[in-house]
C-alpha cells in the first residue's frame, strides 16, 4: 500500500475503533509517568496522540513499545520517553509558539500541538515532510505548519519562538536557532557526533546571555544539511 493510501486507511480506522487506546495508556503510565515525567499537559497529550498512526504499517504493533522505530529515509520516530522528556523540558504553555527542527513523521509536532498555540516544524527530507503534512492535516491539526527546508537556519519569518525542539543531533548548537529563541526561551537539542556519545542539552537565553546545560546521554540520527 502506498504511503498516502496507508495514511488515509489508518486514520479512517481510527474513527471506527482505536484498538490501541489501552496500549497508549499503558505506555504513558509505565514508560513516561513512572520514569519521572510529571507535567500533566504532557501526559495528557501523549495519552491522546495515536502514535501508531505515525509509523508504517509493519511497525504499528510496536508503536507503543519503549524504543525508536524506522519511519523511512533512514530516519526514526523517537522513543516515547524521549519525546515526553524533551516536551516537558521546554515547559510548554497554551500560549507558546514553538519551532521544531526535524518533523519526521509528525509525532513530536502533534504532541506539542495538543499543548501549545502554534507549532512551526521543518523537515529537510521532502518525502517525509510531504507525508507528515498530509498526515497532520487529516488528523485535524490546524495549529501545525510544516515546511520542507534546512532546519539549521530555523524559520526567521515567525521568530522569535518561546521554545525550540531539535530532533536530530548537531555537532554544535546552530547559531541561527539561538538568535530565533525568545528572551527567557528554552531550546532542547541533542549535541554530538553520530559516531560518539551525544548529549541532550537545554539552551536558555536570559538578558542576552546564553546558557547550555547537559541533561542526559542520547542517540539521535545526525542533523542533515542541504
C-alpha positions in Angstrom: 0.0 0.0 0.0 1.4 3.4 -0.9 2.2 5.8 2.0 -0.6 8.2 1.3 -3.3 5.5 1.0 -1.9 3.9 4.2 -2.4 7.3 6.0 -6.0 7.6 4.8 -6.8 3.9 5.7 -5.2 4.2 9.1 -6.9 7.4 10.1 -10.3 6.1 8.8 -9.7 3.1 11.1 -9.0 5.4 14.0 -12.5 6.9 13.8 -14.1 3.4 13.8 -12.2 1.9 16.7 -8.9 2.8 18.3 -7.7 -0.6 19.3 -4.5 0.9 20.6 -6.0 3.0 23.4 -5.1 0.6 26.2 -1.5 0.2 24.9 -1.2 4.0 24.7 -2.4 4.5 28.3 0.0 1.7 29.4 2.9 3.4 27.6 2.2 6.7 29.4 1.9 5.1 32.8 4.9 2.7 32.6 7.3 4.5 30.2 6.6 8.1 30.8 5.0 8.8 34.2 6.8 6.1 36.1 10.2 7.5 34.9 9.6 11.0 36.2 7.7 12.9 33.6 5.1 14.7 35.7 3.8 17.6 33.6 0.1 16.8 33.3 -0.2 18.6 30.0 2.5 16.4 28.5 1.0 13.2 30.0 -2.5 14.1 28.6 -1.1 14.9 25.2 0.8 11.6 24.9 -2.3 9.8 26.1 -4.3 11.4 23.2 -2.0 11.3 20.2 -2.3 8.0 18.3 1.4 7.1 17.9 0.6 4.1 15.8 -0.6 6.3 13.0 2.8 8.0 12.8 4.7 4.8 11.8 4.5 2.5 8.8 2.0 -0.4 8.8 4.6 -3.1 9.6 5.6 -1.3 12.8 2.1 -0.4 14.1 2.1 -3.3 16.6 5.3 -2.0 18.1 4.3 1.7 18.2 3.9 1.8 21.9 7.0 -0.1 22.9 9.9 1.6 24.7 12.1 2.1 21.6 12.6 4.2 18.5 11.2 2.9 15.2 12.1 3.4 11.5 9.9 5.9 9.5 11.8 5.6 6.2 14.6 7.6 4.6 17.0 6.3 7.3 15.1 8.3 9.9 13.3 7.2 13.1 10.5 8.2 15.4 12.0 8.8 18.8 11.5 6.5 21.9 8.3 7.6 23.7 10.1 8.5 26.9 12.5 10.9 25.0 9.5 12.6 23.3 8.0 13.1 26.8 11.3 14.2 28.3 12.0 16.8 25.6 8.5 18.1 25.6 8.5 18.6 29.4 11.9 20.2 29.3 10.7 23.2 27.3 7.8 23.8 29.8 5.1 24.2 27.1 2.2 26.5 27.7 -1.0 27.1 25.9 0.1 30.5 24.5 3.5 29.3 23.3 4.7 29.4 19.7 7.2 26.5 19.2 9.7 25.7 16.4 10.6 22.1 15.8 13.5 21.1 13.7 13.1 17.6 12.2 9.4 16.9 11.5 10.0 13.2 10.7 6.6 11.5 10.8 5.0 14.4 12.6 4.6 12.7 16.0 6.5 15.2 18.1 4.7 18.1 16.4 1.4 16.5 17.2 2.3 16.1 20.9 3.3 19.7 21.0 0.2 20.9 19.2 -2.1 19.4 21.8 -0.5 21.8 24.3 0.7 25.0 22.6 -0.8 27.7 20.5 1.2 27.1 17.3 3.9 24.7 16.0 6.2 25.5 13.1 8.1 22.4 12.0 10.8 22.0 9.4 11.8 18.8 7.6 14.8 18.7 5.2 13.7 15.4 3.5 10.9 16.1 1.1 9.4 12.7 1.2 9.0 12.8 4.9 7.8 16.4 5.0 5.1 15.9 2.5 3.7 12.8 4.2 3.9 14.4 7.6 2.0 17.5 6.4 -0.7 15.3 4.9 -1.0 13.1 8.0 -1.3 16.1 10.3 -3.8 17.7 8.1 -6.0 14.6 8.0 -5.8 14.3 11.8 -7.1 17.9 12.1 -4.0 19.7 13.5 -4.7 23.2 12.2 -2.1 24.7 14.5 0.8 23.0 12.9 2.6 24.4 9.8 5.1 22.2 8.0 7.8 23.3 5.6 10.4 21.4 3.7 13.6 23.3 4.5 17.1 23.1 6.0 16.4 23.4 9.8 19.8 24.8 10.5 18.6 28.3 9.6 15.3 28.0 11.5 12.2 29.9 10.4 13.0 33.6 10.8 9.7 34.7 9.4 7.9 33.6 12.6 10.7 34.2 15.1 11.2 34.7 17.9 10.0 31.4 19.4 9.0 30.6 23.0 10.7 27.3 22.6 12.6 25.2 20.1 12.9 21.4 19.9 15.5 19.8 17.7 15.1 16.1 17.0 18.5 15.4 15.2 22.0 15.5 16.6 24.1 18.6 15.7 27.8 18.9 16.1 27.1 22.2 17.9 24.0 24.3 18.6 23.2 26.2 15.4 23.6 30.0 15.9 20.5 30.9 13.9 18.4 28.9 16.3 19.9 30.7 19.3 19.1 34.0 17.6 15.5 32.9 17.0 14.9 31.9 20.6 12.9 34.4 22.6 14.2 36.0 25.7 13.6 33.6 28.6 13.1 30.9 25.9 14.2 27.3 26.1 15.7 25.1 23.4 16.4 21.4 23.7 18.7 19.7 21.3 21.0 16.6 21.1 24.6 17.7 20.5 27.5 15.4 19.4 28.8 13.3 16.6 26.8 10.4 15.2 29.9 8.3 15.9 30.2 9.3 19.5 28.2 9.9 22.6 25.6 12.6 22.2 24.2 14.7 25.0 20.7 16.2 25.2 21.3 19.8 26.2 19.0 22.6 27.4 19.7 26.0 26.0 18.3 29.1 27.7 18.5 32.8 27.0 18.2 35.5 29.6 19.3 39.1 29.5 21.1 38.3 26.2 23.2 35.6 27.9 23.0 32.0 26.6 23.5 29.1 29.0 23.9 25.4 27.9 23.2 22.6 30.4 23.8 18.9 29.7 20.8 16.7 30.6 21.4 13.1 29.6 23.2 10.9 27.0 21.1 10.1 23.9 21.4 8.6 20.5 19.8 10.5 17.6 20.1 10.4 13.8 22.5 13.2 12.6 21.4 16.7 11.8 21.1 16.8 8.0 22.1 19.8 5.9 21.5 20.8 2.3 
